[in-house]
């Protein structure tokens, strides 16, 4: 499997999913800010997201919403429908941002398979 110009192995994918190794650079759980996520999106060329935009969902994207003092993170499928059981709700913005960035990074790996 390839990640950018570098081959990655199964162990690296597992490290990523568990938040180990170099995959948490710039983000420490419970310390992430919206500016950090925007920077990561740009630096890592992450695509397929909706960061609290007021528009309809698109196909295969990670969505972050702020509704009624709650932060909601979920993913959509190829029909732009919310995937069942993909939604997590947070009262803390930092936790939601961490989850959002984590899902975007995982999505990038899946897109490159």
Biopython code that builds the backbone (N, CA, C, O; Angstrom):
import numpy as np
from Bio.PDB.StructureBuilder import StructureBuilder

atoms = [
    (1, "UNK", "N", (0.849, -1.162, 0.000)),
    (1, "UNK", "CA", (0.000, 0.000, 0.000)),
    (1, "UNK", "C", (0.897, 1.228, 0.000)),
    (1, "UNK", "O", (2.000, 1.200, 0.547)),
    (2, "UNK", "N", (0.421, 2.305, -0.614)),
    (2, "UNK", "CA", (1.226, 3.518, -0.711)),
    (2, "UNK", "C", (0.525, 4.665, -0.008)),
    (2, "UNK", "O", (-0.700, 4.776, -0.055)),
    (3, "UNK", "N", (1.297, 5.509, 0.637)),
    (3, "UNK", "CA", (0.799, 6.723, 1.280)),
    (3, "UNK", "C", (1.632, 7.859, 0.733)),
    (3, "UNK", "O", (2.793, 8.023, 1.111)),
    (4, "UNK", "N", (1.042, 8.655, -0.165)),
    (4, "UNK", "CA", (1.818, 9.695, -0.829)),
    (4, "UNK", "C", (2.855, 9.035, -1.709)),
    (4, "UNK", "O", (2.508, 8.202, -2.546)),
    (5, "UNK", "N", (4.112, 9.384, -1.542)),
    (5, "UNK", "CA", (5.178, 8.791, -2.344)),
    (5, "UNK", "C", (5.866, 7.656, -1.603)),
    (5, "UNK", "O", (6.849, 7.107, -2.101)),
    (6, "UNK", "N", (5.377, 7.294, -0.432)),
    (6, "UNK", "CA", (6.031, 6.314, 0.414)),
    (6, "UNK", "C", (5.131, 5.094, 0.592)),
    (6, "UNK", "O", (3.926, 5.231, 0.806)),
    (7, "UNK", "N", (5.714, 3.910, 0.502)),
    (7, "UNK", "CA", (4.956, 2.686, 0.756)),
    (7, "UNK", "C", (4.703, 2.584, 2.250)),
    (7, "UNK", "O", (5.583, 2.876, 3.060)),
    (8, "UNK", "N", (3.497, 2.168, 2.611)),
    (8, "UNK", "CA", (3.194, 1.961, 4.023)),
    (8, "UNK", "C", (2.767, 0.522, 4.219)),
    (8, "UNK", "O", (2.245, -0.113, 3.303)),
    (9, "UNK", "N", (2.989, 0.016, 5.403)),
    (9, "UNK", "CA", (2.634, -1.371, 5.668)),
    (9, "UNK", "C", (1.476, -1.447, 6.646)),
    (9, "UNK", "O", (1.031, -0.432, 7.183)),
    (10, "UNK", "N", (0.997, -2.655, 6.871)),
    (10, "UNK", "CA", (-0.151, -2.869, 7.751)),
    (10, "UNK", "C", (0.101, -2.320, 9.154)),
    (10, "UNK", "O", (-0.802, -1.768, 9.782)),
    (11, "UNK", "N", (1.335, -2.476, 9.639)),
    (11, "UNK", "CA", (1.675, -1.974, 10.975)),
    (11, "UNK", "C", (1.510, -0.471, 11.082)),
    (11, "UNK", "O", (1.069, 0.037, 12.113)),
    (12, "UNK", "N", (1.865, 0.248, 10.016)),
    (12, "UNK", "CA", (1.704, 1.703, 10.017)),
    (12, "UNK", "C", (0.235, 2.096, 10.035)),
    (12, "UNK", "O", (-0.141, 3.070, 10.687)),
    (13, "UNK", "N", (-0.596, 1.345, 9.325)),
    (13, "UNK", "CA", (-2.034, 1.621, 9.338)),
    (13, "UNK", "C", (-2.580, 1.409, 10.742)),
    (13, "UNK", "O", (-3.362, 2.221, 11.235)),
    (14, "UNK", "N", (-2.171, 0.321, 11.388)),
    (14, "UNK", "CA", (-2.626, 0.052, 12.757)),
    (14, "UNK", "C", (-2.137, 1.147, 13.692)),
    (14, "UNK", "O", (-2.896, 1.617, 14.539)),
    (15, "UNK", "N", (-0.856, 1.570, 13.551)),
    (15, "UNK", "CA", (-0.343, 2.670, 14.372)),
    (15, "UNK", "C", (-1.175, 3.923, 14.182)),
    (15, "UNK", "O", (-1.509, 4.613, 15.145)),
    (16, "UNK", "N", (-1.511, 4.214, 12.920)),
    (16, "UNK", "CA", (-2.321, 5.394, 12.628)),
    (16, "UNK", "C", (-3.666, 5.306, 13.340)),
    (16, "UNK", "O", (-4.079, 6.241, 14.026)),
    (17, "UNK", "N", (-4.340, 4.177, 13.169)),
    (17, "UNK", "CA", (-5.676, 4.021, 13.742)),
    (17, "UNK", "C", (-5.648, 4.071, 15.263)),
    (17, "UNK", "O", (-6.631, 4.461, 15.894)),
    (18, "UNK", "N", (-4.522, 3.675, 15.854)),
    (18, "UNK", "CA", (-4.386, 3.720, 17.310)),
    (18, "UNK", "C", (-3.750, 5.023, 17.792)),
    (18, "UNK", "O", (-3.559, 5.213, 18.994)),
    (19, "UNK", "N", (-3.420, 5.926, 16.855)),
    (19, "UNK", "CA", (-2.851, 7.217, 17.234)),
    (19, "UNK", "C", (-1.415, 7.153, 17.692)),
    (19, "UNK", "O", (-0.987, 7.966, 18.510)),
    (20, "UNK", "N", (-0.656, 6.185, 17.170)),
    (20, "UNK", "CA", (0.741, 6.037, 17.569)),
    (20, "UNK", "C", (1.656, 6.588, 16.490)),
    (20, "UNK", "O", (1.205, 6.993, 15.419)),
    (21, "UNK", "N", (2.949, 6.599, 16.788)),
    (21, "UNK", "CA", (3.945, 6.979, 15.801)),
    (21, "UNK", "C", (3.866, 8.441, 15.429)),
    (21, "UNK", "O", (3.548, 9.287, 16.264)),
    (22, "UNK", "N", (4.157, 8.739, 14.175)),
    (22, "UNK", "CA", (4.199, 10.116, 13.691)),
    (22, "UNK", "C", (2.842, 10.632, 13.261)),
    (22, "UNK", "O", (2.754, 11.743, 12.740)),
    (23, "UNK", "N", (1.798, 9.878, 13.458)),
    (23, "UNK", "CA", (0.501, 10.249, 12.923)),
    (23, "UNK", "C", (-0.248, 11.265, 13.784)),
    (23, "UNK", "O", (-1.297, 11.758, 13.371)),
    (24, "UNK", "N", (0.267, 11.586, 14.967)),
    (24, "UNK", "CA", (-0.398, 12.564, 15.820)),
    (24, "UNK", "C", (0.359, 13.885, 15.858)),
    (24, "UNK", "O", (0.086, 14.730, 16.712)),
    (25, "UNK", "N", (1.290, 14.071, 14.957)),
    (25, "UNK", "CA", (2.073, 15.303, 14.937)),
    (25, "UNK", "C", (1.149, 16.504, 14.844)),
    (25, "UNK", "O", (0.285, 16.559, 13.968)),
    (26, "UNK", "N", (1.323, 17.461, 15.736)),
    (26, "UNK", "CA", (0.517, 18.674, 15.709)),
    (26, "UNK", "C", (-0.802, 18.550, 16.442)),
    (26, "UNK", "O", (-1.549, 19.524, 16.540)),
    (27, "UNK", "N", (-1.100, 17.373, 16.957)),
    (27, "UNK", "CA", (-2.374, 17.187, 17.651)),
    (27, "UNK", "C", (-2.161, 16.340, 18.894)),
    (27, "UNK", "O", (-1.654, 15.222, 18.803)),
    (28, "UNK", "N", (-2.528, 16.841, 20.011)),
    (28, "UNK", "CA", (-2.561, 16.053, 21.229)),
    (28, "UNK", "C", (-4.006, 16.020, 21.673)),
    (28, "UNK", "O", (-4.679, 17.050, 21.688)),
    (29, "UNK", "N", (-4.485, 14.848, 22.032)),
    (29, "UNK", "CA", (-5.878, 14.724, 22.404)),
    (29, "UNK", "C", (-6.230, 15.740, 23.490)),
    (29, "UNK", "O", (-5.463, 15.945, 24.431)),
    (30, "UNK", "N", (-7.391, 16.370, 23.351)),
    (30, "UNK", "CA", (-7.918, 17.376, 24.264)),
    (30, "UNK", "C", (-7.158, 18.698, 24.223)),
    (30, "UNK", "O", (-7.329, 19.535, 25.111)),
    (31, "UNK", "N", (-6.320, 18.898, 23.204)),
    (31, "UNK", "CA", (-5.625, 20.172, 23.067)),
    (31, "UNK", "C", (-5.772, 20.740, 21.668)),
    (31, "UNK", "O", (-5.245, 21.815, 21.384)),
    (32, "UNK", "N", (-6.460, 20.059, 20.810)),
    (32, "UNK", "CA", (-6.571, 20.486, 19.422)),
    (32, "UNK", "C", (-7.546, 21.663, 19.302)),
    (32, "UNK", "O", (-8.569, 21.722, 19.985)),
    (33, "UNK", "N", (-7.202, 22.579, 18.427)),
    (33, "UNK", "CA", (-8.042, 23.750, 18.142)),
    (33, "UNK", "C", (-8.426, 23.716, 16.673)),
    (33, "UNK", "O", (-7.800, 23.008, 15.884)),
    (34, "UNK", "N", (-9.439, 24.469, 16.302)),
    (34, "UNK", "CA", (-9.897, 24.498, 14.914)),
    (34, "UNK", "C", (-8.768, 24.894, 13.965)),
    (34, "UNK", "O", (-8.683, 24.373, 12.853)),
    (35, "UNK", "N", (-7.902, 25.812, 14.396)),
    (35, "UNK", "CA", (-6.775, 26.240, 13.572)),
    (35, "UNK", "C", (-5.813, 25.084, 13.305)),
    (35, "UNK", "O", (-5.238, 24.988, 12.220)),
    (36, "UNK", "N", (-5.637, 24.200, 14.304)),
    (36, "UNK", "CA", (-4.779, 23.030, 14.130)),
    (36, "UNK", "C", (-5.344, 22.104, 13.061)),
    (36, "UNK", "O", (-4.606, 21.589, 12.222)),
    (37, "UNK", "N", (-6.643, 21.898, 13.097)),
    (37, "UNK", "CA", (-7.283, 21.007, 12.123)),
    (37, "UNK", "C", (-7.186, 21.601, 10.722)),
    (37, "UNK", "O", (-6.910, 20.875, 9.768)),
    (38, "UNK", "N", (-7.403, 22.884, 10.583)),
    (38, "UNK", "CA", (-7.285, 23.536, 9.266)),
    (38, "UNK", "C", (-5.856, 23.393, 8.743)),
    (38, "UNK", "O", (-5.650, 23.112, 7.562)),
    (39, "UNK", "N", (-4.887, 23.583, 9.609)),
    (39, "UNK", "CA", (-3.478, 23.438, 9.215)),
    (39, "UNK", "C", (-3.189, 22.006, 8.770)),
    (39, "UNK", "O", (-2.525, 21.798, 7.754)),
    (40, "UNK", "N", (-3.675, 21.031, 9.509)),
    (40, "UNK", "CA", (-3.470, 19.623, 9.169)),
    (40, "UNK", "C", (-4.129, 19.293, 7.837)),
    (40, "UNK", "O", (-3.541, 18.592, 7.013)),
    (41, "UNK", "N", (-5.332, 19.785, 7.619)),
    (41, "UNK", "CA", (-6.040, 19.545, 6.359)),
    (41, "UNK", "C", (-5.199, 20.038, 5.185)),
    (41, "UNK", "O", (-5.064, 19.344, 4.177)),
    (42, "UNK", "N", (-4.641, 21.227, 5.316)),
    (42, "UNK", "CA", (-3.826, 21.798, 4.239)),
    (42, "UNK", "C", (-2.513, 21.051, 4.068)),
    (42, "UNK", "O", (-2.152, 20.674, 2.952)),
    (43, "UNK", "N", (-1.800, 20.835, 5.159)),
    (43, "UNK", "CA", (-0.478, 20.199, 5.090)),
    (43, "UNK", "C", (-0.554, 18.754, 4.610)),
    (43, "UNK", "O", (0.341, 18.294, 3.900)),
    (44, "UNK", "N", (-1.600, 18.038, 4.981)),
    (44, "UNK", "CA", (-1.709, 16.624, 4.635)),
    (44, "UNK", "C", (-2.595, 16.397, 3.405)),
    (44, "UNK", "O", (-2.872, 15.258, 3.030)),
    (45, "UNK", "N", (-3.029, 17.482, 2.791)),
    (45, "UNK", "CA", (-3.888, 17.399, 1.595)),
    (45, "UNK", "C", (-5.105, 16.506, 1.812)),
    (45, "UNK", "O", (-5.408, 15.637, 0.994)),
    (46, "UNK", "N", (-5.793, 16.732, 2.920)),
    (46, "UNK", "CA", (-6.992, 15.957, 3.230)),
    (46, "UNK", "C", (-8.175, 16.531, 2.462)),
    (46, "UNK", "O", (-8.315, 17.748, 2.342)),
    (47, "UNK", "N", (-9.011, 15.663, 1.950)),
    (47, "UNK", "CA", (-10.163, 16.072, 1.147)),
    (47, "UNK", "C", (-11.408, 15.347, 1.638)),
    (47, "UNK", "O", (-11.333, 14.430, 2.455)),
    (48, "UNK", "N", (-12.544, 15.775, 1.124)),
    (48, "UNK", "CA", (-13.794, 15.093, 1.435)),
    (48, "UNK", "C", (-14.314, 15.387, 2.825)),
    (48, "UNK", "O", (-14.520, 14.478, 3.629)),
    (49, "UNK", "N", (-14.523, 16.655, 3.101)),
    (49, "UNK", "CA", (-15.008, 17.021, 4.425)),
    (49, "UNK", "C", (-15.992, 18.180, 4.350)),
    (49, "UNK", "O", (-16.039, 18.926, 3.372)),
    (50, "UNK", "N", (-16.768, 18.302, 5.407)),
    (50, "UNK", "CA", (-17.692, 19.409, 5.605)),
    (50, "UNK", "C", (-17.487, 19.867, 7.041)),
    (50, "UNK", "O", (-17.913, 19.195, 7.981)),
    (51, "UNK", "N", (-16.836, 21.007, 7.207)),
    (51, "UNK", "CA", (-16.537, 21.523, 8.529)),
    (51, "UNK", "C", (-17.548, 22.600, 8.892)),
    (51, "UNK", "O", (-17.281, 23.796, 8.773)),
    (52, "UNK", "N", (-18.707, 22.150, 9.333)),
    (52, "UNK", "CA", (-19.787, 23.021, 9.802)),
    (52, "UNK", "C", (-20.295, 23.983, 8.726)),
    (52, "UNK", "O", (-20.743, 25.088, 9.033)),
    (53, "UNK", "N", (-20.222, 23.557, 7.473)),
    (53, "UNK", "CA", (-20.751, 24.364, 6.380)),
    (53, "UNK", "C", (-22.259, 24.160, 6.293)),
    (53, "UNK", "O", (-22.759, 23.060, 6.530)),
    (54, "UNK", "N", (-22.971, 25.216, 5.956)),
    (54, "UNK", "CA", (-24.414, 25.112, 5.795)),
    (54, "UNK", "C", (-24.721, 24.748, 4.351)),
    (54, "UNK", "O", (-25.000, 25.608, 3.516)),
    (55, "UNK", "N", (-24.663, 23.455, 4.083)),
    (55, "UNK", "CA", (-24.956, 22.917, 2.759)),
    (55, "UNK", "C", (-25.342, 21.461, 2.938)),
    (55, "UNK", "O", (-25.166, 20.887, 4.013)),
    (56, "UNK", "N", (-25.869, 20.868, 1.878)),
    (56, "UNK", "CA", (-26.205, 19.451, 1.925)),
    (56, "UNK", "C", (-24.939, 18.620, 1.961)),
    (56, "UNK", "O", (-23.886, 19.041, 1.480)),
    (57, "UNK", "N", (-25.056, 17.436, 2.537)),
    (57, "UNK", "CA", (-23.926, 16.518, 2.547)),
    (57, "UNK", "C", (-23.566, 16.121, 1.120)),
    (57, "UNK", "O", (-24.411, 16.110, 0.225)),
    (58, "UNK", "N", (-22.296, 15.799, 0.934)),
    (58, "UNK", "CA", (-21.812, 15.291, -0.345)),
    (58, "UNK", "C", (-21.387, 13.835, -0.158)),
    (58, "UNK", "O", (-21.344, 13.324, 0.961)),
    (59, "UNK", "N", (-21.079, 13.189, -1.261)),
    (59, "UNK", "CA", (-20.685, 11.790, -1.216)),
    (59, "UNK", "C", (-19.348, 11.619, -0.504)),
    (59, "UNK", "O", (-18.423, 12.413, -0.676)),
    (60, "UNK", "N", (-19.273, 10.565, 0.296)),
    (60, "UNK", "CA", (-18.021, 10.132, 0.918)),
    (60, "UNK", "C", (-17.256, 11.258, 1.600)),
    (60, "UNK", "O", (-16.113, 11.551, 1.250)),
    (61, "UNK", "N", (-17.891, 11.874, 2.561)),
    (61, "UNK", "CA", (-17.198, 12.931, 3.286)),
    (61, "UNK", "C", (-17.335, 12.748, 4.790)),
    (61, "UNK", "O", (-18.241, 12.075, 5.280)),
    (62, "UNK", "N", (-16.410, 13.366, 5.499)),
    (62, "UNK", "CA", (-16.445, 13.412, 6.950)),
    (62, "UNK", "C", (-17.087, 14.744, 7.319)),
    (62, "UNK", "O", (-16.694, 15.793, 6.810)),
    (63, "UNK", "N", (-18.066, 14.695, 8.197)),
    (63, "UNK", "CA", (-18.852, 15.888, 8.517)),
    (63, "UNK", "C", (-18.677, 16.257, 9.990)),
    (63, "UNK", "O", (-18.719, 15.402, 10.875)),
    (64, "UNK", "N", (-18.482, 17.548, 10.224)),
    (64, "UNK", "CA", (-18.443, 18.112, 11.575)),
    (64, "UNK", "C", (-19.547, 19.151, 11.651)),
    (64, "UNK", "O", (-19.582, 20.082, 10.847)),
    (65, "UNK", "N", (-20.441, 18.998, 12.605)),
    (65, "UNK", "CA", (-21.546, 19.947, 12.785)),
    (65, "UNK", "C", (-21.583, 20.421, 14.234)),
    (65, "UNK", "O", (-21.226, 19.688, 15.157)),
    (66, "UNK", "N", (-22.023, 21.656, 14.408)),
    (66, "UNK", "CA", (-22.253, 22.206, 15.741)),
    (66, "UNK", "C", (-23.730, 22.562, 15.826)),
    (66, "UNK", "O", (-24.196, 23.501, 15.180)),
    (67, "UNK", "N", (-24.455, 21.800, 16.632)),
    (67, "UNK", "CA", (-25.902, 21.993, 16.763)),
    (67, "UNK", "C", (-26.305, 21.913, 18.231)),
    (67, "UNK", "O", (-25.920, 20.980, 18.936)),
    (68, "UNK", "N", (-27.068, 22.879, 18.681)),
    (68, "UNK", "CA", (-27.604, 22.865, 20.049)),
    (68, "UNK", "C", (-26.531, 22.589, 21.106)),
    (68, "UNK", "O", (-26.701, 21.725, 21.967)),
    (69, "UNK", "N", (-25.436, 23.329, 21.029)),
    (69, "UNK", "CA", (-24.329, 23.208, 21.979)),
    (69, "UNK", "C", (-23.669, 21.831, 21.983)),
    (69, "UNK", "O", (-22.983, 21.484, 22.944)),
    (70, "UNK", "N", (-23.863, 21.053, 20.940)),
    (70, "UNK", "CA", (-23.216, 19.751, 20.786)),
    (70, "UNK", "C", (-22.429, 19.737, 19.487)),
    (70, "UNK", "O", (-22.795, 20.407, 18.521)),
    (71, "UNK", "N", (-21.358, 18.980, 19.469)),
    (71, "UNK", "CA", (-20.543, 18.785, 18.276)),
    (71, "UNK", "C", (-20.811, 17.383, 17.765)),
    (71, "UNK", "O", (-20.750, 16.415, 18.522)),
    (72, "UNK", "N", (-21.106, 17.277, 16.482)),
    (72, "UNK", "CA", (-21.480, 16.005, 15.867)),
    (72, "UNK", "C", (-20.496, 15.699, 14.749)),
    (72, "UNK", "O", (-20.207, 16.557, 13.915)),
    (73, "UNK", "N", (-19.980, 14.469, 14.734)),
    (73, "UNK", "CA", (-19.066, 14.001, 13.696)),
    (73, "UNK", "C", (-19.645, 12.719, 13.109)),
    (73, "UNK", "O", (-20.016, 11.800, 13.840)),
    (74, "UNK", "N", (-19.719, 12.668, 11.773)),
    (74, "UNK", "CA", (-20.176, 11.448, 11.098)),
    (74, "UNK", "C", (-19.627, 11.407, 9.690)),
    (74, "UNK", "O", (-19.012, 12.368, 9.227)),
    (75, "UNK", "N", (-19.848, 10.291, 9.007)),
    (75, "UNK", "CA", (-19.389, 10.140, 7.631)),
    (75, "UNK", "C", (-20.583, 9.809, 6.732)),
    (75, "UNK", "O", (-21.602, 9.282, 7.179)),
    (76, "UNK", "N", (-20.418, 10.137, 5.455)),
    (76, "UNK", "CA", (-21.471, 9.853, 4.471)),
    (76, "UNK", "C", (-20.992, 8.787, 3.502)),
    (76, "UNK", "O", (-19.795, 8.532, 3.372)),
    (77, "UNK", "N", (-21.949, 8.172, 2.828)),
    (77, "UNK", "CA", (-21.630, 7.122, 1.862)),
    (77, "UNK", "C", (-21.643, 7.664, 0.441)),
    (77, "UNK", "O", (-21.694, 8.875, 0.225)),
    (78, "UNK", "N", (-21.595, 6.758, -0.519)),
    (78, "UNK", "CA", (-21.538, 7.150, -1.930)),
    (78, "UNK", "C", (-22.814, 7.842, -2.408)),
    (78, "UNK", "O", (-22.834, 8.409, -3.501)),
    (79, "UNK", "N", (-23.879, 7.803, -1.605)),
    (79, "UNK", "CA", (-25.124, 8.509, -1.947)),
    (79, "UNK", "C", (-25.316, 9.775, -1.106)),
    (79, "UNK", "O", (-26.386, 10.383, -1.122)),
    (80, "UNK", "N", (-24.286, 10.156, -0.384)),
    (80, "UNK", "CA", (-24.292, 11.336, 0.491)),
    (80, "UNK", "C", (-25.219, 11.168, 1.693)),
    (80, "UNK", "O", (-25.626, 12.150, 2.313)),
    (81, "UNK", "N", (-25.550, 9.917, 2.019)),
    (81, "UNK", "CA", (-26.374, 9.629, 3.197)),
    (81, "UNK", "C", (-25.469, 9.345, 4.390)),
    (81, "UNK", "O", (-24.391, 8.768, 4.245)),
    (82, "UNK", "N", (-25.921, 9.757, 5.564)),
    (82, "UNK", "CA", (-25.162, 9.484, 6.775)),
    (82, "UNK", "C", (-25.075, 7.967, 6.963)),
    (82, "UNK", "O", (-26.086, 7.268, 6.884)),
    (83, "UNK", "N", (-23.878, 7.468, 7.210)),
    (83, "UNK", "CA", (-23.692, 6.036, 7.432)),
    (83, "UNK", "C", (-24.201, 5.694, 8.823)),
    (83, "UNK", "O", (-23.861, 6.346, 9.810)),
    (84, "UNK", "N", (-25.024, 4.654, 8.875)),
    (84, "UNK", "CA", (-25.614, 4.205, 10.138)),
    (84, "UNK", "C", (-24.494, 3.897, 11.124)),
    (84, "UNK", "O", (-23.495, 3.271, 10.769)),
    (85, "UNK", "N", (-24.668, 4.334, 12.341)),
    (85, "UNK", "CA", (-23.731, 4.123, 13.450)),
    (85, "UNK", "C", (-22.395, 4.850, 13.292)),
    (85, "UNK", "O", (-21.452, 4.549, 14.023)),
    (86, "UNK", "N", (-22.292, 5.786, 12.369)),
    (86, "UNK", "CA", (-21.030, 6.519, 12.222)),
    (86, "UNK", "C", (-21.029, 7.804, 13.037)),
    (86, "UNK", "O", (-19.989, 8.452, 13.156)),
    (87, "UNK", "N", (-22.160, 8.185, 13.595)),
    (87, "UNK", "CA", (-22.253, 9.473, 14.289)),
    (87, "UNK", "C", (-21.809, 9.371, 15.740)),
    (87, "UNK", "O", (-22.216, 8.472, 16.477)),
    (88, "UNK", "N", (-20.962, 10.319, 16.126)),
    (88, "UNK", "CA", (-20.582, 10.504, 17.521)),
    (88, "UNK", "C", (-20.913, 11.941, 17.897)),
    (88, "UNK", "O", (-20.727, 12.855, 17.094)),
    (89, "UNK", "N", (-21.400, 12.138, 19.106)),
    (89, "UNK", "CA", (-21.793, 13.452, 19.590)),
    (89, "UNK", "C", (-20.928, 13.809, 20.794)),
    (89, "UNK", "O", (-20.696, 12.986, 21.679)),
    (90, "UNK", "N", (-20.457, 15.051, 20.806)),
    (90, "UNK", "CA", (-19.555, 15.519, 21.856)),
    (90, "UNK", "C", (-20.079, 16.822, 22.446)),
    (90, "UNK", "O", (-20.660, 17.648, 21.742)),
    (91, "UNK", "N", (-19.869, 16.991, 23.725)),
    (91, "UNK", "CA", (-20.165, 18.281, 24.351)),
    (91, "UNK", "C", (-18.917, 19.164, 24.294)),
    (91, "UNK", "O", (-19.008, 20.379, 24.468)),
    (92, "UNK", "N", (-17.758, 18.560, 24.052)),
    (92, "UNK", "CA", (-16.487, 19.259, 24.026)),
    (92, "UNK", "C", (-15.989, 19.425, 22.587)),
    (92, "UNK", "O", (-15.829, 18.438, 21.869)),
    (93, "UNK", "N", (-15.746, 20.656, 22.170)),
    (93, "UNK", "CA", (-15.298, 20.939, 20.811)),
    (93, "UNK", "C", (-13.972, 20.259, 20.496)),
    (93, "UNK", "O", (-13.801, 19.723, 19.401)),
    (94, "UNK", "N", (-13.042, 20.271, 21.428)),
    (94, "UNK", "CA", (-11.722, 19.689, 21.178)),
    (94, "UNK", "C", (-11.804, 18.198, 20.876)),
    (94, "UNK", "O", (-11.115, 17.711, 19.979)),
    (95, "UNK", "N", (-12.628, 17.475, 21.603)),
    (95, "UNK", "CA", (-12.792, 16.045, 21.335)),
    (95, "UNK", "C", (-13.392, 15.808, 19.959)),
    (95, "UNK", "O", (-12.986, 14.887, 19.251)),
    (96, "UNK", "N", (-14.349, 16.628, 19.583)),
    (96, "UNK", "CA", (-14.973, 16.502, 18.258)),
    (96, "UNK", "C", (-13.960, 16.801, 17.158)),
    (96, "UNK", "O", (-13.924, 16.103, 16.144)),
    (97, "UNK", "N", (-13.149, 17.817, 17.346)),
    (97, "UNK", "CA", (-12.136, 18.165, 16.349)),
    (97, "UNK", "C", (-11.098, 17.058, 16.207)),
    (97, "UNK", "O", (-10.663, 16.749, 15.098)),
    (98, "UNK", "N", (-10.711, 16.475, 17.307)),
    (98, "UNK", "CA", (-9.755, 15.369, 17.274)),
    (98, "UNK", "C", (-10.343, 14.208, 16.466)),
    (98, "UNK", "O", (-9.671, 13.652, 15.597)),
    (99, "UNK", "N", (-11.586, 13.848, 16.752)),
    (99, "UNK", "CA", (-12.256, 12.766, 16.032)),
    (99, "UNK", "C", (-12.380, 13.101, 14.547)),
    (99, "UNK", "O", (-12.128, 12.250, 13.694)),
    (100, "UNK", "N", (-12.760, 14.319, 14.241)),
    (100, "UNK", "CA", (-12.914, 14.773, 12.856)),
    (100, "UNK", "C", (-11.598, 14.617, 12.086)),
    (100, "UNK", "O", (-11.579, 14.048, 10.995)),
    (101, "UNK", "N", (-10.511, 15.121, 12.652)),
    (101, "UNK", "CA", (-9.204, 15.029, 11.990)),
    (101, "UNK", "C", (-8.757, 13.574, 11.865)),
    (101, "UNK", "O", (-8.197, 13.176, 10.843)),
    (102, "UNK", "N", (-9.003, 12.798, 12.890)),
    (102, "UNK", "CA", (-8.640, 11.388, 12.873)),
    (102, "UNK", "C", (-9.374, 10.648, 11.753)),
    (102, "UNK", "O", (-8.780, 9.833, 11.049)),
    (103, "UNK", "N", (-10.657, 10.935, 11.596)),
    (103, "UNK", "CA", (-11.440, 10.293, 10.535)),
    (103, "UNK", "C", (-10.985, 10.751, 9.153)),
    (103, "UNK", "O", (-10.961, 9.954, 8.214)),
    (104, "UNK", "N", (-10.626, 12.025, 9.020)),
    (104, "UNK", "CA", (-10.122, 12.508, 7.734)),
    (104, "UNK", "C", (-8.820, 11.805, 7.355)),
    (104, "UNK", "O", (-8.616, 11.451, 6.193)),
    (105, "UNK", "N", (-7.956, 11.608, 8.322)),
    (105, "UNK", "CA", (-6.699, 10.920, 8.053)),
    (105, "UNK", "C", (-6.958, 9.467, 7.655)),
    (105, "UNK", "O", (-6.327, 8.954, 6.731)),
    (106, "UNK", "N", (-7.872, 8.815, 8.341)),
    (106, "UNK", "CA", (-8.212, 7.431, 7.986)),
    (106, "UNK", "C", (-8.831, 7.379, 6.596)),
    (106, "UNK", "O", (-8.544, 6.468, 5.821)),
    (107, "UNK", "N", (-9.673, 8.346, 6.280)),
    (107, "UNK", "CA", (-10.295, 8.412, 4.949)),
    (107, "UNK", "C", (-9.232, 8.552, 3.859)),
    (107, "UNK", "O", (-9.353, 7.950, 2.792)),
    (108, "UNK", "N", (-8.211, 9.331, 4.120)),
    (108, "UNK", "CA", (-7.145, 9.494, 3.126)),
    (108, "UNK", "C", (-6.459, 8.164, 2.860)),
    (108, "UNK", "O", (-6.187, 7.828, 1.707)),
    (109, "UNK", "N", (-6.183, 7.418, 3.893)),
    (109, "UNK", "CA", (-5.555, 6.102, 3.717)),
    (109, "UNK", "C", (-6.461, 5.196, 2.883)),
    (109, "UNK", "O", (-5.986, 4.517, 1.973)),
    (110, "UNK", "N", (-7.745, 5.181, 3.183)),
    (110, "UNK", "CA", (-8.679, 4.336, 2.440)),
    (110, "UNK", "C", (-8.785, 4.763, 0.983)),
    (110, "UNK", "O", (-8.878, 3.912, 0.098)),
    (111, "UNK", "N", (-8.774, 6.044, 0.723)),
    (111, "UNK", "CA", (-8.852, 6.541, -0.663)),
    (111, "UNK", "C", (-7.630, 6.132, -1.477)),
    (111, "UNK", "O", (-7.718, 5.959, -2.692)),
    (112, "UNK", "N", (-6.497, 5.979, -0.809)),
    (112, "UNK", "CA", (-5.254, 5.662, -1.504)),
    (112, "UNK", "C", (-5.033, 4.165, -1.685)),
    (112, "UNK", "O", (-4.052, 3.767, -2.313)),
    (113, "UNK", "N", (-5.914, 3.330, -1.155)),
    (113, "UNK", "CA", (-5.757, 1.873, -1.301)),
    (113, "UNK", "C", (-6.004, 1.448, -2.717)),
    (113, "UNK", "O", (-5.917, 0.260, -3.029)),
]
sb = StructureBuilder()
sb.init_structure("model")
sb.init_model(0)
sb.init_chain("A")
sb.init_seg("    ")
for serial, (resi, resn, name, xyz) in enumerate(atoms, 1):
    if name == "N":
        sb.init_residue(resn, " ", resi, " ")
    sb.init_atom(name, np.array(xyz, "f"), 0.0, 1.0, " ", f" {name:<3s}", serial, name[0])
structure = sb.get_structure()
